[in-house]
């Protein structure tokens, strides 16, 4: 692990991360978390995935009927529709968390739980078409916000209740991985699995 940290720190110190994006080395954030593998204040693939990850929705949803979208598995877990509605709500939560991370010093951001969220039932009650419309509109807002972040802002810290202090760049990675999990669940549930 120490060798990996040294290699990562070396990449930052020799300017490769900033040089790829044409940034002067002085614009890279001074904070470098020792408990993550971030090589740059903003990983270029993050913006790509943020902009493209939802492009899979036509294939993920396939030709699922309304009944298939609303069927719950035998386990009683969320339907495909509920997973999709969750993605809308999680994007809204991510936007709110970004505002706090950018506006406060190391805010504590508790784990999101739909069961405790007063906004969740209204998202789940939408039709699937309304959920898709909101998902894409909210994604456009999220992308617009992320594209304006400076290298220093990417390094701002938010403290997760379970995972500890993370720079905003890591929060966005966490969001995208979480979203990918739910896209997988939508794929399965919309096909009755």
GROMACS elastic network, one bead per residue, 0.5 to 0.9 nm:
[ bonds ]
;  ai    aj funct       b0    kb
    1     4     6  0.50459   500
    1     5     6  0.62195   500
    1     6     6  0.85939   500
    2     5     6  0.50502   500
    2     6     6  0.61236   500
    2     7     6  0.85854   500
    3     6     6  0.50298   500
    3     7     6  0.61406   500
    3     8     6  0.86045   500
    4     7     6  0.50571   500
    4     8     6  0.61646   500
    4     9     6  0.85259   500
    4    37     6  0.82585   500
    5     8     6  0.50630   500
    5     9     6  0.59744   500
    5    10     6  0.83431   500
    5    34     6  0.68979   500
    5    35     6  0.85766   500
    5    36     6  0.86105   500
    5    37     6  0.75715   500
    6     9     6  0.50579   500
    6    10     6  0.59156   500
    6    11     6  0.85572   500
    7    11     6  0.62848   500
    7    12     6  0.88419   500
    8    11     6  0.51056   500
    8    12     6  0.65130   500
    8    13     6  0.87172   500
    8    37     6  0.71785   500
    8    38     6  0.77157   500
    8    39     6  0.59275   500
    9    12     6  0.51361   500
    9    13     6  0.60776   500
    9    14     6  0.85381   500
    9    32     6  0.80389   500
    9    34     6  0.89742   500
    9    39     6  0.78413   500
   10    13     6  0.50267   500
   10    14     6  0.59521   500
   10    15     6  0.85315   500
   11    14     6  0.53944   500
   11    15     6  0.65039   500
   11    16     6  0.57675   500
   11    17     6  0.66878   500
   11    39     6  0.70586   500
   11    40     6  0.88356   500
   12    15     6  0.52977   500
   12    16     6  0.62851   500
   12    17     6  0.58449   500
   12    18     6  0.77423   500
   12    25     6  0.87236   500
   12    28     6  0.85275   500
   12    32     6  0.89773   500
   12    39     6  0.67541   500
   12    40     6  0.72030   500
   13    16     6  0.78590   500
   13    17     6  0.87424   500
   13    25     6  0.83556   500
   14    17     6  0.82404   500
   14    25     6  0.87444   500
   15    18     6  0.55498   500
   15    19     6  0.58340   500
   15    20     6  0.86306   500
   15    23     6  0.89589   500
   15    24     6  0.81768   500
   15    25     6  0.59084   500
   15    28     6  0.88957   500
   16    19     6  0.50351   500
   16    20     6  0.61965   500
   16    40     6  0.88820   500
   17    20     6  0.56821   500
   17    21     6  0.73328   500
   17    23     6  0.85360   500
   17    25     6  0.87396   500
   17    28     6  0.86040   500
   17    39     6  0.66665   500
   17    40     6  0.53276   500
   17    41     6  0.81368   500
   17    42     6  0.89070   500
   17    43     6  0.87850   500
   18    21     6  0.54993   500
   18    22     6  0.61502   500
   18    24     6  0.64375   500
   18    25     6  0.60801   500
   18    27     6  0.80028   500
   18    28     6  0.67149   500
   18    40     6  0.72931   500
   18    41     6  0.85507   500
   19    23     6  0.56411   500
   19    24     6  0.69823   500
   19    25     6  0.76104   500
   20    23     6  0.76085   500
   21    44     6  0.86538   500
   23    26     6  0.80995   500
   23    27     6  0.64643   500
   23    28     6  0.76691   500
   24    27     6  0.56346   500
   24    28     6  0.75108   500
   25    28     6  0.56312   500
   26    29     6  0.79653   500
   26    30     6  0.88166   500
   27    30     6  0.87729   500
   27   150     6  0.86979   500
   27   151     6  0.66361   500
   27   152     6  0.73531   500
   28    31     6  0.87459   500
   28    40     6  0.82570   500
   28    41     6  0.69845   500
   28   151     6  0.58679   500
   28   152     6  0.67060   500
   28   155     6  0.88299   500
   29    32     6  0.74802   500
   29    41     6  0.69384   500
   29   151     6  0.61782   500
   29   153     6  0.82751   500
   29   154     6  0.81006   500
   29   155     6  0.60897   500
   29   156     6  0.88328   500
   30   152     6  0.81560   500
   30   155     6  0.82968   500
   31   152     6  0.87968   500
   31   155     6  0.65705   500
   31   156     6  0.84111   500
   31   167     6  0.88231   500
   32    35     6  0.89865   500
   32    36     6  0.87502   500
   32    38     6  0.83725   500
   32    41     6  0.86722   500
   32   155     6  0.79386   500
   32   167     6  0.89070   500
   33    36     6  0.60215   500
   33    37     6  0.83195   500
   33    38     6  0.80401   500
   33   155     6  0.89992   500
   33   165     6  0.87067   500
   33   166     6  0.77591   500
   33   167     6  0.77750   500
   34    37     6  0.78689   500
   35   166     6  0.88618   500
   36    39     6  0.88887   500
   36   166     6  0.83403   500
   36   170     6  0.82388   500
   38    41     6  0.71859   500
   38    42     6  0.83270   500
   38    43     6  0.75646   500
   38   169     6  0.82230   500
   38   170     6  0.77008   500
   39    42     6  0.82676   500
   39    43     6  0.72963   500
   40    43     6  0.55802   500
   40    44     6  0.85596   500
   40   151     6  0.88090   500
   40   169     6  0.87779   500
   41   150     6  0.89870   500
   41   151     6  0.57032   500
   41   152     6  0.76205   500
   41   153     6  0.85421   500
   41   154     6  0.54777   500
   41   155     6  0.59071   500
   41   167     6  0.84663   500
   41   168     6  0.87571   500
   41   169     6  0.65030   500
   42    45     6  0.85298   500
   42    46     6  0.72747   500
   42    47     6  0.83044   500
   42   151     6  0.68981   500
   42   154     6  0.62471   500
   42   155     6  0.84355   500
   42   169     6  0.59688   500
   43    46     6  0.54147   500
   43    47     6  0.75121   500
   43   169     6  0.76046   500
   44    47     6  0.57479   500
   44    48     6  0.66781   500
   44    49     6  0.89295   500
   45    49     6  0.59783   500
   45    50     6  0.83396   500
   46    49     6  0.52236   500
   46    50     6  0.59875   500
   46    51     6  0.85341   500
   46   169     6  0.82791   500
   46   172     6  0.75833   500
   46   173     6  0.67774   500
   46   176     6  0.82079   500
   47    51     6  0.60780   500
   47    52     6  0.84691   500
   47   143     6  0.78204   500
   47   146     6  0.78760   500
   47   147     6  0.77554   500
   48    51     6  0.52086   500
   48    52     6  0.59795   500
   48    53     6  0.80237   500
   49    53     6  0.50521   500
   49    54     6  0.85000   500
   49   176     6  0.76166   500
   50    53     6  0.58647   500
   50    54     6  0.79868   500
   50   139     6  0.81371   500
   50   142     6  0.86056   500
   50   143     6  0.69549   500
   50   172     6  0.86802   500
   50   176     6  0.70580   500
   51    54     6  0.74805   500
   51    55     6  0.82772   500
   51   139     6  0.81018   500
   51   140     6  0.84648   500
   51   143     6  0.68771   500
   52    55     6  0.53106   500
   52    56     6  0.79567   500
   53    56     6  0.64008   500
   53    57     6  0.84791   500
   53   176     6  0.81908   500
   53   179     6  0.87452   500
   53   180     6  0.77935   500
   54    57     6  0.56059   500
   54    58     6  0.88641   500
   54   136     6  0.82131   500
   54   139     6  0.88538   500
   54   183     6  0.85121   500
   55    58     6  0.72728   500
   55    59     6  0.85889   500
   56    59     6  0.55536   500
   56    60     6  0.59447   500
   56    61     6  0.85470   500
   56   183     6  0.85644   500
   57    61     6  0.57775   500
   57    62     6  0.80235   500
   57   183     6  0.79476   500
   57   187     6  0.88369   500
   58    61     6  0.53796   500
   58    62     6  0.57783   500
   58    63     6  0.84621   500
   59    63     6  0.84970   500
   59   187     6  0.82835   500
   60   183     6  0.71636   500
   60   184     6  0.77696   500
   60   186     6  0.68609   500
   60   188     6  0.84529   500
   60   190     6  0.80307   500
   61    64     6  0.58943   500
   61    69     6  0.84881   500
   61    80     6  0.86399   500
   61   186     6  0.71511   500
   61   187     6  0.62157   500
   61   190     6  0.63159   500
   61   191     6  0.83942   500
   62   187     6  0.82199   500
   62   190     6  0.79168   500
   62   191     6  0.84480   500
   63   190     6  0.86277   500
   64    67     6  0.79350   500
   64    68     6  0.57138   500
   64    69     6  0.63774   500
   64   190     6  0.56755   500
   64   191     6  0.69271   500
   65    68     6  0.50797   500
   65    69     6  0.62559   500
   65    70     6  0.87458   500
   65   190     6  0.80700   500
   66    69     6  0.50577   500
   66    70     6  0.63181   500
   66    71     6  0.86778   500
   66    81     6  0.87177   500
   66   128     6  0.79023   500
   67    70     6  0.52133   500
   67    71     6  0.60131   500
   67   190     6  0.89816   500
   68    71     6  0.52838   500
   68    72     6  0.86284   500
   68    79     6  0.83574   500
   68    80     6  0.77571   500
   68    81     6  0.87960   500
   68   189     6  0.74650   500
   68   190     6  0.53725   500
   68   191     6  0.68984   500
   68   192     6  0.66847   500
   69    72     6  0.85308   500
   69    79     6  0.63341   500
   69    81     6  0.50935   500
   69    82     6  0.83725   500
   69   128     6  0.79960   500
   69   186     6  0.82772   500
   69   189     6  0.71141   500
   69   190     6  0.52214   500
   69   191     6  0.84413   500
   69   192     6  0.87739   500
   70    78     6  0.86615   500
   70    79     6  0.53196   500
   70    80     6  0.63369   500
   70    81     6  0.55989   500
   70    82     6  0.75638   500
   70   189     6  0.87211   500
   70   190     6  0.82307   500
   71    78     6  0.84831   500
   71    79     6  0.54903   500
   71    80     6  0.74901   500
   71    81     6  0.84525   500
   71   189     6  0.75836   500
   71   190     6  0.80778   500
   71   192     6  0.76135   500
   72    75     6  0.77072   500
   72    76     6  0.57430   500
   72    77     6  0.62703   500
   72    78     6  0.59992   500
   72    80     6  0.79247   500
   72   189     6  0.76145   500
   72   192     6  0.85069   500
   73    76     6  0.55009   500
   73    77     6  0.61860   500
   73    78     6  0.75379   500
   73    79     6  0.70138   500
   73   189     6  0.72782   500
   73   192     6  0.73736   500
   73   193     6  0.72148   500
   74    77     6  0.77196   500
   75    78     6  0.89192   500
   76    79     6  0.84318   500
   78    81     6  0.77906   500
   78    82     6  0.55223   500
   78    83     6  0.61699   500
   78   185     6  0.88329   500
   78   189     6  0.84397   500
   79    82     6  0.51263   500
   79    83     6  0.62658   500
   79    84     6  0.86076   500
   79   185     6  0.85530   500
   79   186     6  0.75347   500
   79   189     6  0.60767   500
   79   190     6  0.78018   500
   80    83     6  0.51200   500
   80    84     6  0.61942   500
   80    85     6  0.86569   500
   80   182     6  0.87486   500
   80   183     6  0.88169   500
   80   185     6  0.68841   500
   80   187     6  0.74756   500
   80   188     6  0.78215   500
   80   190     6  0.54635   500
   80   191     6  0.89395   500
   81    84     6  0.50424   500
   81    85     6  0.61465   500
   81    86     6  0.85154   500
   81   124     6  0.75082   500
   81   127     6  0.84172   500
   81   128     6  0.62948   500
   81   131     6  0.83015   500
   81   186     6  0.74512   500
   81   189     6  0.86733   500
   81   190     6  0.82446   500
   82    86     6  0.60150   500
   82    87     6  0.86962   500
   82   123     6  0.84779   500
   82   124     6  0.56831   500
   82   125     6  0.87978   500
   82   186     6  0.86860   500
   83    87     6  0.65060   500
   83   124     6  0.87308   500
   83   182     6  0.59588   500
   83   183     6  0.76990   500
   83   185     6  0.71398   500
   83   186     6  0.61703   500
   84    87     6  0.52105   500
   84    88     6  0.68907   500
   84   124     6  0.85117   500
   84   128     6  0.79768   500
   84   131     6  0.69957   500
   84   132     6  0.76964   500
   84   135     6  0.81637   500
   84   182     6  0.74421   500
   84   183     6  0.76288   500
   84   186     6  0.68744   500
   85    88     6  0.52293   500
   85    89     6  0.65551   500
   85    90     6  0.87437   500
   85   120     6  0.82682   500
   85   123     6  0.56090   500
   85   124     6  0.53645   500
   85   125     6  0.85367   500
   85   126     6  0.79027   500
   85   128     6  0.79771   500
   85   131     6  0.57596   500
   85   132     6  0.81563   500
   85   134     6  0.88796   500
   85   135     6  0.79012   500
   86    89     6  0.50924   500
   86    90     6  0.60034   500
   86    91     6  0.85586   500
   86   114     6  0.78146   500
   86   120     6  0.75360   500
   86   123     6  0.74805   500
   86   124     6  0.74135   500
   86   182     6  0.82730   500
   87    90     6  0.50720   500
   87    91     6  0.61685   500
   87    92     6  0.86843   500
   87   131     6  0.89702   500
   87   135     6  0.69812   500
   87   179     6  0.65249   500
   87   182     6  0.74251   500
   87   183     6  0.86094   500
   88    91     6  0.53164   500
   88    92     6  0.64967   500
   88    93     6  0.88033   500
   88   123     6  0.74425   500
   88   131     6  0.70248   500
   88   132     6  0.82690   500
   88   134     6  0.65223   500
   88   136     6  0.84593   500
   88   138     6  0.70472   500
   88   139     6  0.83927   500
   89    92     6  0.50945   500
   89    93     6  0.62086   500
   89    94     6  0.86100   500
   89   114     6  0.85939   500
   89   119     6  0.77996   500
   89   120     6  0.67445   500
   89   123     6  0.69562   500
   89   135     6  0.84943   500
   90    94     6  0.60254   500
   90    95     6  0.86043   500
   90   112     6  0.81515   500
   90   175     6  0.80288   500
   90   179     6  0.82928   500
   91    95     6  0.62622   500
   91    96     6  0.86597   500
   91   135     6  0.78815   500
   91   138     6  0.66455   500
   91   139     6  0.69914   500
   91   142     6  0.73670   500
   91   175     6  0.81551   500
   92    95     6  0.51685   500
   92    96     6  0.63492   500
   92    97     6  0.86612   500
   92   138     6  0.69830   500
   92   139     6  0.89383   500
   92   142     6  0.84117   500
   93    96     6  0.50347   500
   93    97     6  0.60768   500
   93    98     6  0.85492   500
   93   112     6  0.80743   500
   94    98     6  0.60525   500
   94    99     6  0.86350   500
   94   142     6  0.81730   500
   94   171     6  0.84446   500
   94   172     6  0.80063   500
   94   175     6  0.73426   500
   95    98     6  0.50980   500
   95    99     6  0.63963   500
   95   100     6  0.88518   500
   95   138     6  0.89518   500
   95   141     6  0.83605   500
   95   142     6  0.63877   500
   95   145     6  0.81997   500
   96    99     6  0.51688   500
   96   100     6  0.64580   500
   96   101     6  0.87483   500
   97   100     6  0.50922   500
   97   101     6  0.60915   500
   97   102     6  0.85028   500
   97   107     6  0.89096   500
   97   109     6  0.72569   500
   97   158     6  0.81811   500
   97   171     6  0.89665   500
   98   101     6  0.50425   500
   98   102     6  0.60024   500
   98   103     6  0.83695   500
   98   145     6  0.88884   500
   98   158     6  0.86372   500
   98   168     6  0.72940   500
   98   171     6  0.86214   500
   98   172     6  0.89843   500
   99   102     6  0.52020   500
   99   103     6  0.59064   500
   99   104     6  0.82685   500
  100   103     6  0.50454   500
  100   104     6  0.55292   500
  100   105     6  0.84424   500
  100   106     6  0.85984   500
  100   107     6  0.66205   500
  100   109     6  0.87044   500
  100   158     6  0.80240   500
  101   104     6  0.56087   500
  101   105     6  0.70136   500
  101   106     6  0.65170   500
  101   107     6  0.61978   500
  101   108     6  0.89851   500
  101   109     6  0.89687   500
  101   153     6  0.86622   500
  101   156     6  0.63865   500
  101   157     6  0.61741   500
  101   158     6  0.53834   500
  101   159     6  0.88697   500
  101   167     6  0.87192   500
  101   168     6  0.71365   500
  102   105     6  0.79437   500
  102   106     6  0.89723   500
  102   153     6  0.66146   500
  102   154     6  0.89490   500
  102   156     6  0.65926   500
  102   157     6  0.82740   500
  102   158     6  0.88226   500
  102   168     6  0.84892   500
  103   107     6  0.88815   500
  104   107     6  0.59092   500
  104   157     6  0.89853   500
  104   158     6  0.86956   500
  105   156     6  0.81100   500
  105   157     6  0.72987   500
  105   158     6  0.78853   500
  106   156     6  0.74887   500
  106   159     6  0.60208   500
  106   165     6  0.76451   500
  106   166     6  0.89823   500
  107   157     6  0.75154   500
  107   158     6  0.51662   500
  107   159     6  0.58828   500
  107   160     6  0.86060   500
  108   158     6  0.61629   500
  108   160     6  0.60583   500
  108   161     6  0.67703   500
  108   164     6  0.87674   500
  108   165     6  0.86023   500
  109   112     6  0.84999   500
  109   158     6  0.67010   500
  109   159     6  0.58045   500
  109   160     6  0.51303   500
  109   161     6  0.62709   500
  110   113     6  0.89830   500
  110   159     6  0.81896   500
  110   160     6  0.59327   500
  110   162     6  0.79692   500
  111   160     6  0.69343   500
  111   161     6  0.61772   500
  111   162     6  0.74051   500
  112   116     6  0.81713   500
  112   117     6  0.79744   500
  113   116     6  0.55760   500
  113   117     6  0.65105   500
  114   117     6  0.50066   500
  114   118     6  0.81471   500
  114   119     6  0.83991   500
  114   120     6  0.58690   500
  114   121     6  0.85294   500
  115   118     6  0.80399   500
  115   120     6  0.75123   500
  115   121     6  0.87750   500
  116   119     6  0.89806   500
  116   120     6  0.83005   500
  117   120     6  0.54574   500
  117   121     6  0.80859   500
  118   121     6  0.68503   500
  118   122     6  0.82458   500
  119   122     6  0.57929   500
  119   123     6  0.68788   500
  120   123     6  0.53491   500
  120   124     6  0.63427   500
  120   125     6  0.87123   500
  121   124     6  0.51134   500
  121   125     6  0.60795   500
  121   126     6  0.89312   500
  122   125     6  0.51133   500
  122   126     6  0.67160   500
  123   126     6  0.55454   500
  123   127     6  0.88855   500
  123   131     6  0.71874   500
  124   127     6  0.80800   500
  124   128     6  0.89502   500
  124   131     6  0.81516   500
  126   129     6  0.80086   500
  126   130     6  0.58374   500
  126   131     6  0.60527   500
  127   130     6  0.51231   500
  127   131     6  0.61907   500
  127   132     6  0.86678   500
  128   132     6  0.61679   500
  128   133     6  0.86223   500
  129   132     6  0.51262   500
  129   133     6  0.62401   500
  129   134     6  0.86738   500
  130   133     6  0.50447   500
  130   134     6  0.61472   500
  130   135     6  0.84379   500
  131   134     6  0.51308   500
  131   135     6  0.59253   500
  131   136     6  0.86369   500
  132   136     6  0.62500   500
  132   137     6  0.85690   500
  133   136     6  0.54210   500
  133   137     6  0.61774   500
  133   138     6  0.85536   500
  134   137     6  0.50415   500
  134   138     6  0.58595   500
  134   139     6  0.82811   500
  135   138     6  0.53153   500
  135   139     6  0.60635   500
  135   140     6  0.87062   500
  136   140     6  0.62549   500
  136   141     6  0.88224   500
  137   140     6  0.51776   500
  137   141     6  0.65720   500
  137   142     6  0.88256   500
  138   141     6  0.50832   500
  138   142     6  0.62210   500
  138   143     6  0.86581   500
  139   143     6  0.60745   500
  139   144     6  0.85011   500
  140   143     6  0.51825   500
  140   144     6  0.61496   500
  140   145     6  0.86476   500
  141   144     6  0.51423   500
  141   145     6  0.62396   500
  141   146     6  0.86727   500
  142   145     6  0.51582   500
  142   146     6  0.61499   500
  142   147     6  0.86067   500
  143   146     6  0.50794   500
  143   147     6  0.59917   500
  143   148     6  0.87217   500
  144   147     6  0.53643   500
  144   148     6  0.67023   500
  145   148     6  0.55750   500
  145   149     6  0.69591   500
  146   149     6  0.54210   500
  146   154     6  0.89570   500
  147   150     6  0.85366   500
  149   152     6  0.79502   500
  149   153     6  0.57399   500
  149   154     6  0.65053   500
  150   153     6  0.50993   500
  150   154     6  0.64195   500
  150   155     6  0.89035   500
  151   154     6  0.51512   500
  151   155     6  0.66680   500
  152   155     6  0.52586   500
  152   156     6  0.67210   500
  153   156     6  0.51851   500
  153   157     6  0.88214   500
  153   167     6  0.87197   500
  153   168     6  0.73073   500
  153   169     6  0.87607   500
  154   157     6  0.84975   500
  154   167     6  0.65353   500
  154   168     6  0.50989   500
  154   169     6  0.52077   500
  154   170     6  0.86347   500
  155   166     6  0.85218   500
  155   168     6  0.58601   500
  155   169     6  0.66626   500
  155   170     6  0.88776   500
  156   166     6  0.81200   500
  156   167     6  0.51688   500
  156   168     6  0.56027   500
  156   169     6  0.83245   500
  157   165     6  0.62146   500
  157   166     6  0.54155   500
  157   168     6  0.59844   500
  157   171     6  0.89687   500
  158   164     6  0.81189   500
  158   165     6  0.57298   500
  158   166     6  0.56103   500
  158   167     6  0.63245   500
  158   168     6  0.68244   500
  158   171     6  0.79359   500
  159   162     6  0.85269   500
  159   163     6  0.75882   500
  159   164     6  0.50295   500
  159   166     6  0.61075   500
  159   167     6  0.86093   500
  160   163     6  0.52516   500
  160   165     6  0.61461   500
  160   166     6  0.72339   500
  160   171     6  0.89381   500
  161   164     6  0.60681   500
  161   165     6  0.87283   500
  163   166     6  0.77942   500
  166   169     6  0.79241   500
  166   170     6  0.58996   500
  166   171     6  0.65051   500
  167   170     6  0.53851   500
  167   171     6  0.64885   500
  167   172     6  0.89454   500
  168   172     6  0.62979   500
  168   173     6  0.87040   500
  169   172     6  0.52779   500
  169   173     6  0.64652   500
  169   174     6  0.87509   500
  170   174     6  0.60692   500
  170   175     6  0.85261   500
  171   175     6  0.61920   500
  171   176     6  0.87340   500
  172   176     6  0.62297   500
  172   177     6  0.86750   500
  173   176     6  0.50969   500
  173   177     6  0.61831   500
  173   178     6  0.84931   500
  174   177     6  0.52948   500
  174   178     6  0.61174   500
  174   179     6  0.85463   500
  175   178     6  0.51376   500
  175   179     6  0.60819   500
  175   180     6  0.86352   500
  176   180     6  0.61180   500
  176   181     6  0.86883   500
  177   180     6  0.50363   500
  177   181     6  0.63691   500
  177   182     6  0.88899   500
  178   181     6  0.52147   500
  178   182     6  0.66163   500
  178   183     6  0.88529   500
  179   182     6  0.51805   500
  179   183     6  0.62354   500
  179   184     6  0.86944   500
  180   184     6  0.62607   500
  180   185     6  0.86811   500
  181   184     6  0.51568   500
  181   185     6  0.63865   500
  181   186     6  0.87888   500
  182   186     6  0.60917   500
  182   187     6  0.84982   500
  183   186     6  0.50019   500
  183   187     6  0.61943   500
  183   188     6  0.87187   500
  184   187     6  0.50256   500
  184   188     6  0.63660   500
  184   189     6  0.86689   500
  185   188     6  0.50971   500
  185   189     6  0.59590   500
  185   190     6  0.83489   500
  185   193     6  0.89256   500
  186   189     6  0.51237   500
  186   190     6  0.57645   500
  186   191     6  0.84158   500
  187   190     6  0.55583   500
  187   191     6  0.66226   500
  187   193     6  0.85480   500
  188   191     6  0.53863   500
  188   192     6  0.64532   500
  189   193     6  0.52097   500
  190   193     6  0.74880   500
